[in-house]
């Protein structure tokens, strides 16, 4: 928690940030290797692999608003969101390991169904943690700049997690040698445990919200959806920010899923994916605190626009890989990494502003509902991104294979990989700027409302 005077403690900042070791790991590793695992180890066709991953993500979208509303209920009756976070932290490693524990020799259809069921369970466990975790900043930090500070350090840990899992995950996989199944299982065991530990530790940040406990009856599932989407309906800033984040999640999900294909078929080295992630994250680690400084000077909203434009231009430039494949690609990837730090920290620090803005008109205790819809939107974005990637691969004639069998890819498939990694994400980034223009909350609005709230508390 913050201190009684509203000043964030270092313990709170560190405890909240460590949760991104888990959320960053889960967002990165399945997005990076799961479709590739399905197409190039289990022999599942690209379009089917995309459908399986998208199906699991759609389930996530369905349950997130329910979890958000139940998290608000837990806060109201116990004063904490912690029990949902702990449950997710304990269950996720188990189901994550099962996802990659597919026995060798199974028919591709059976293997695909195994992954679908296991990944749905994994995604459910992740949502139990992620939805209340997203809701916490509105309760842990007061004010426009404090939220920027809290979320900026979270993004530092997030970028470290992306490097750790994006580079370390494939490296662990290679320890299995020729046995791809063993390599993926080893990767899942180590990564699953690290993800779970990060989530578990961060769960204890959620000791007590700003809403005093009160006796409430548990709402029906229908009421959970009404509450969750009611937040979307009544808050124009929330709609604008969520749709922007949705489109950007789609773009980054496309590039994340395509990275392994670029490494294998464009750069001609599976290990090159590690270098891609180093090029992405090293600048992001430096840039995350810089974006916080920029936001304090010119505002989060304008800073977010600049970060988005930089990312889109960096992505678009990589279309040259079609004609000139080579190590030069690490330069635009580095620019994208610097931009990505802002694209994560800035909207995530804007979300608590939106929640507090709504709370002044409609009452406290609804942050979980906002978090549920937000997580559902982000999940849907990454799901559609994965689907767009596999459709692009299928149009290009990508050939799936099973472990132990080597195939070549036609030039059309290689071109499709590059387009899915460059032009297509850039188009979605451009679209996100249109919706971002509709976000109208500014620092003056937040600070003025904060003064009014403080005066009301003093008078009471």
NUZA-689621 format. One record per residue (C-alpha): residue number from 1; y, x, z. Coordinates in steps of 0.25 Angstrom, whole numbers, plus 5000, padded with zeros to 4 digits. Each point is the difference from the previous one (the first is absolute). Example, Ala and Ser with C-alpha at 12.3 -4.5 7.8 and 13.67 -1.06 7.14 Angstrom:
% NUZA-689621
   k   yy   xx   zz
   1 4982 5049 5031
   2 5014 5006 4998
% end
This chain:
% NUZA-689621
   k   yy   xx   zz
   1 5000 5000 5000
   2 5015 5003 5000
   3 5007 5003 5013
   4 5007 4988 5006
   5 5013 5005 4994
   6 4994 4998 4987
   7 4999 5015 4997
   8 4987 5004 4993
   9 4992 5010 5008
  10 4992 5012 4993
  11 4987 4995 5005
  12 5002 4986 4993
  13 5004 5007 4987
  14 4988 5010 5001
  15 4991 4989 5004
  16 5004 4990 4989
  17 5000 5011 4989
  18 4986 5005 5003
  19 4995 4986 4995
  20 5004 5004 4986
  21 4989 5011 5001
  22 4990 4988 4999
  23 5008 4991 4991
  24 5004 5011 4991
  25 4985 5005 4999
  26 4995 4986 4997
  27 5011 4997 4990
  28 4997 5014 4993
  29 4985 5003 5000
  30 4994 4987 4995
  31 5012 4999 4990
  32 4997 5014 4995
  33 4985 5000 4999
  34 4994 4986 5001
  35 5001 4996 4986
  36 4996 5014 4995
  37 4988 4999 5010
  38 4996 4987 4993
  39 5002 5004 4986
  40 4995 5015 5000
  41 4989 4999 5011
  42 4995 4986 5001
  43 5001 4997 4985
  44 5008 4988 5002
  45 5009 4996 4987
  46 5015 5003 5002
  47 5004 4985 4998
  48 4989 4996 5010
  49 5004 5011 5010
  50 5014 4995 5000
  51 4996 4986 5002
  52 4992 5004 5012
  53 5011 5007 5007
  54 5010 4989 4996
  55 4991 4990 5006
  56 5000 5007 5013
  57 5015 5001 5000
  58 5001 4986 4997
  59 4992 4997 5013
  60 5010 5008 5007
  61 5012 4992 4995
  62 4993 4987 5005
  63 4998 5005 5014
  64 5013 5008 5003
  65 5009 4988 5002
  66 4989 4995 5010
  67 4999 5013 5007
  68 5016 5001 5001
  69 5001 4986 5006
  70 4988 5003 5010
  71 5007 5013 5004
  72 5013 4992 5003
  73 4991 4991 5009
  74 4994 5012 5007
  75 5014 5006 5003
  76 5004 4986 5005
  77 4989 4998 5010
  78 4997 5015 5004
  79 5013 5007 4997
  80 4993 5010 4990
  81 4995 5001 4986
  82 4990 5011 5005
  83 4987 4993 5000
  84 5000 4997 4985
  85 5004 5014 4997
  86 4989 5006 5009
  87 4989 4991 4993
  88 5004 5005 4987
  89 5000 5014 5004
  90 4986 4999 5005
  91 4994 4992 4989
  92 5006 5007 4988
  93 4992 5014 5001
  94 4987 4992 5000
  95 5003 4992 4988
  96 5007 5011 4992
  97 4987 5009 5002
  98 4991 4989 4995
  99 5009 4998 4987
 100 4996 5014 4995
 101 4986 5000 5006
 102 4994 4994 4987
 103 4986 5005 4998
 104 4998 5007 4987
 105 4991 4994 4989
 106 5005 4986 5002
 107 5004 4991 4988
 108 5015 5000 4997
 109 5001 4986 5003
 110 4993 5001 5014
 111 5009 5012 5003
 112 5012 4993 4996
 113 4997 4988 5009
 114 4997 5010 5012
 115 5014 5006 4998
 116 5007 4986 4999
 117 4994 4995 5013
 118 5002 5013 5008
 119 5014 5002 4995
 120 5004 4985 5003
 121 4995 5003 5014
 122 5008 5013 5001
 123 5013 4993 4994
 124 4998 4990 5011
 125 5000 5010 5011
 126 5012 5007 4994
 127 5008 4987 5000
 128 4997 4998 5014
 129 5007 5013 5003
 130 5010 5000 4989
 131 5007 4987 5001
 132 5004 5001 5015
 133 5004 5015 4997
 134 5009 4995 4990
 135 5007 4990 5009
 136 5002 5010 5012
 137 5013 5007 4995
 138 5008 4987 5001
 139 4996 5000 5015
 140 5000 5015 5003
 141 5014 5004 4994
 142 5013 4993 5001
 143 5011 5002 4989
 144 5001 5004 4986
 145 4999 5016 5002
 146 4990 5000 5011
 147 4990 4993 4991
 148 5003 5010 4989
 149 4997 5011 5010
 150 4987 4993 5004
 151 4995 4998 4986
 152 5004 5013 4995
 153 4991 5008 5009
 154 4989 4990 4997
 155 5002 5004 4985
 156 4999 5015 5004
 157 4986 4997 5006
 158 4997 4991 4988
 159 5002 5011 4990
 160 4992 5010 5009
 161 4989 4989 5000
 162 5001 4999 4984
 163 4999 5015 4999
 164 4988 5001 5010
 165 4992 4989 4994
 166 5004 5001 4986
 167 4997 5015 4999
 168 4990 5001 5011
 169 4992 4988 4996
 170 4996 5005 4987
 171 4997 5014 5006
 172 4991 4994 5010
 173 4993 4992 4988
 174 4997 5013 4993
 175 4992 5006 5012
 176 4989 4991 4996
 177 4998 5008 4988
 178 4992 4994 4989
 179 4997 4988 5009
 180 5012 4991 4998
 181 4995 4990 5009
 182 4998 5010 5011
 183 5014 5005 4997
 184 5007 4986 5001
 185 4992 4997 5013
 186 5005 5013 5006
 187 5014 4997 4996
 188 4999 4985 5006
 189 4995 5005 5013
 190 5011 5010 5003
 191 5011 4992 4994
 192 4996 4987 5007
 193 5000 5007 5013
 194 5013 5006 4998
 195 5006 4987 4996
 196 4995 4992 5011
 197 5005 5011 5011
 198 5014 4999 4994
 199 5000 4985 5001
 200 4994 5000 5014
 201 5010 5009 5006
 202 5012 4992 4993
 203 4995 4987 5006
 204 5005 5004 5013
 205 5014 5000 4995
 206 4999 4985 5000
 207 5001 4998 5015
 208 5010 4989 5001
 209 5009 4993 4990
 210 5014 4995 5002
 211 4995 4986 5002
 212 4996 4995 5014
 213 4985 4995 5001
 214 4999 4985 5000
 215 4988 4990 4999
 216 4998 4996 4985
 217 4989 4992 4994
 218 4993 5007 4988
 219 5005 4995 4987
 220 4990 4995 4989
 221 4998 5009 4988
 222 5009 4990 4992
 223 5011 5002 5010
 224 4998 5015 4999
 225 5003 5000 4985
 226 5011 4990 5002
 227 5007 5010 5010
 228 4997 5012 4991
 229 5005 4994 4987
 230 5012 4993 5007
 231 5005 5014 5003
 232 5000 5002 4985
 233 5006 4987 4997
 234 5012 5001 5010
 235 5004 5014 4998
 236 5006 5004 4987
 237 5001 5015 5004
 238 4985 5000 5003
 239 4997 4994 4987
 240 5008 5011 4993
 241 4995 5011 5008
 242 4985 4996 4999
 243 5000 4998 4985
 244 5007 5013 4998
 245 4989 5007 5009
 246 4989 4992 4993
 247 5004 5005 4986
 248 5001 5015 5006
 249 4987 4999 5007
 250 4994 4995 4986
 251 5006 5013 4993
 252 4996 5010 5011
 253 4986 4993 5001
 254 4999 5002 4985
 255 5003 5015 5001
 256 4992 5002 5012
 257 4987 4994 4993
 258 5003 5008 4988
 259 5002 5014 5006
 260 4985 5003 5001
 261 4999 4996 4985
 262 5012 5009 4996
 263 4994 5012 5008
 264 4986 4998 4993
 265 5003 4996 4986
 266 5014 5005 4997
 267 5001 5013 5009
 268 4985 5002 4998
 269 4997 5003 5015
 270 4996 4990 5011
 271 5005 5009 5010
 272 5014 4999 4994
 273 5002 4987 5007
 274 5002 5009 5013
 275 5011 5007 4993
 276 5007 4987 4995
 277 5000 4995 5015
 278 5006 5014 5005
 279 5011 4999 4989
 280 5002 4985 5004
 281 5001 5002 5016
 282 5006 5014 5002
 283 5014 4994 4994
 284 4998 4987 5008
 285 4999 5007 5013
 286 5013 5007 4998
 287 5007 4987 4994
 288 4996 4990 5010
 289 5011 5005 5011
 290 5010 5002 4988
 291 4998 4985 4996
 292 5003 4996 5014
 293 5013 5008 5000
 294 5004 4995 4986
 295 4997 4985 5006
 296 5010 5003 5011
 297 5011 5004 4991
 298 4999 4990 4988
 299 4990 4989 5006
 300 4985 4998 4998
 301 5002 4990 4989
 302 5007 5010 4990
 303 4991 5012 5005
 304 4988 4991 4996
 305 5006 4998 4986
 306 5001 5015 4998
 307 4986 5003 5005
 308 4994 4989 4991
 309 5008 5005 4988
 310 4996 5014 5002
 311 4985 4996 5002
 312 5000 4992 4987
 313 5006 5011 4992
 314 4990 5010 5005
 315 4989 4991 4996
 316 5005 4997 4987
 317 5001 5015 4996
 318 4986 5002 5002
 319 4996 4992 4988
 320 5002 5014 4993
 321 4986 5003 5005
 322 4994 4993 4988
 323 5005 5011 4991
 324 5002 5012 5010
 325 4990 5000 5011
 326 5003 5011 5010
 327 5004 5005 5014
 328 5015 4996 4997
 329 4996 4986 5005
 330 5001 5005 5015
 331 5015 5000 4998
 332 5002 4985 4997
 333 4990 4997 5011
 334 5008 5008 5010
 335 5012 4992 4996
 336 4992 4987 5002
 337 4996 5005 5013
 338 5014 5002 5005
 339 5003 4986 4995
 340 4988 4994 5006
 341 5004 5004 5014
 342 5013 4992 4998
 343 4992 4988 4994
 344 4992 4999 5013
 345 5009 5003 5011
 346 5012 4992 4995
 347 4994 4986 4997
 348 4991 5001 5013
 349 5013 5003 5008
 350 5007 4988 4993
 351 4989 4990 5003
 352 5003 5000 5015
 353 5014 4997 4997
 354 4995 4988 4992
 355 4992 4996 5012
 356 5011 5001 5010
 357 5010 4993 4990
 358 4990 4988 5000
 359 4997 5001 5015
 360 5015 4997 5003
 361 4999 4987 4992
 362 4986 4996 5003
 363 4996 5006 5013
 364 4992 5013 5004
 365 4985 5002 4999
 366 4997 4998 4985
 367 4999 5015 4996
 368 4985 4999 4998
 369 5002 4989 4990
 370 5010 5008 4992
 371 4990 5012 5002
 372 4988 4992 4995
 373 5008 4995 4987
 374 5005 5014 4998
 375 4986 5006 5001
 376 4995 4990 4991
 377 5010 5003 4989
 378 4998 5015 5001
 379 4985 4998 4999
 380 5001 4990 4988
 381 5009 5011 4993
 382 4990 5011 5002
 383 4989 4990 4996
 384 5007 4997 4987
 385 5003 5014 4998
 386 4985 5004 5000
 387 4997 4988 4991
 388 5011 5005 4990
 389 4994 5014 5000
 390 4986 4995 4997
 391 5005 4991 4989
 392 5008 5011 4994
 393 4987 5009 5001
 394 4992 4989 4994
 395 5009 4998 4988
 396 5000 5015 4998
 397 4985 5000 4999
 398 4997 5007 5013
 399 4985 5003 5002
 400 4994 4998 5014
 401 4988 5009 5005
 402 4991 5002 5011
 403 4999 5013 5009
 404 4992 5011 4993
 405 5004 4995 4986
 406 5011 5007 4992
 407 5008 4993 4989
 408 5012 5003 4992
 409 5012 4990 4999
 410 5006 4996 4986
 411 5015 5004 4998
 412 5004 4986 5001
 413 4994 4999 5015
 414 5008 5013 5003
 415 5013 4994 4994
 416 4997 4988 5009
 417 4999 5008 5012
 418 5013 5007 4998
 419 5007 4986 4996
 420 4995 4994 5013
 421 5005 5012 5008
 422 5014 5000 4994
 423 5006 4990 4991
 424 4994 4987 5006
 425 5004 5004 5015
 426 5014 5003 4995
 427 5001 4986 4994
 428 4996 4994 5013
 429 5010 5009 5007
 430 5011 4996 4991
 431 4997 4985 5003
 432 5000 5003 5015
 433 5015 5004 4999
 434 5003 4986 4994
 435 4995 4993 5013
 436 5006 5011 5009
 437 5014 4996 4995
 438 4998 4986 5007
 439 4999 5007 5013
 440 5013 4997 5007
 441 4999 5004 5015
 442 5009 5012 5003
 443 5002 5009 5012
 444 5013 4992 5004
 445 4992 4987 5000
 446 4989 5006 5010
 447 5010 5008 5009
 448 5009 4987 5001
 449 4988 4992 5004
 450 4995 5010 5010
 451 5014 5000 5007
 452 4999 4984 5001
 453 4986 5001 5005
 454 5004 5011 5011
 455 5012 4991 5004
 456 4991 4988 5001
 457 4990 5008 5009
 458 5012 5005 5009
 459 5005 4986 5002
 460 4987 4995 5004
% end
